[in-house]
Amino acid sequence: AARDAGVDALILLNDDDEALIAALAASGIPTVLINGEDPNMLVDSVTPGNRFAAQQATRRLIARGHRDIRHLTFAGRKTMRRRQDGFLDALEEAGIGADPNAVLVAQSFDPACGEERVAHWLRQENGPGPVTALFCAADNLAFGAIRALRAAGFRVPEDISVMGFDGVALGEFHDPPLTTVAVPMDQF
């Protein structure tokens, strides 16, 4: 379709699908991938330092005294896996053994999926227990997590801190404003 439309080049946003990337590379149409990961380096790409940024975010939580932290993520995107890696890197470097249940995986990045996963975790563990912080791989997950925590009677951030990742504008209007890792998409 792109060739039929006579495009000069393509910009692919927020996608990690290897088959799609391979097809675009094979098409011969110059393509740039933005905010995605191409481990085979078939197309040019610009992506934030997801692993490093997640490690920095987790370091911040650790520096603020948190020792039992959970990571809420979703499967399917390599960028999410890099954020999980950064979370685990920070725990390891701080000498904090990662609980085998430290990573909570939601069905998708939709806030309702984050809410559902955190509600399930809270029911399963009968509350957050010793967990004092939740680092979310996406702000949308954080919004859902906060809803689940509040519905279960927990205060954010007084009872449990929640940090997001992406820096979406809606986070500024949240009560309290969401602490997040801002990804400056306007600078890509």
Buried (B, 14 or more C-beta within 10 A) or exposed (E): EEEEEEEEEBEBEEBBBBEBBBEBBEEEBEBBBBBBBBEEEBBEBEBBEBBEBBBEBBBBBBEEEBBEBBBBBBEBBBBBBBBBBBBBBBBEEBEBEBEEEBBBBBEBBBBBBBBBBBBEBBEEEEBBEEBBBBBBBBBBBBBBBBBBBEEBEBEBBEBBBBBBBBBBEEBEEBEEEBBBBBBEBEEE
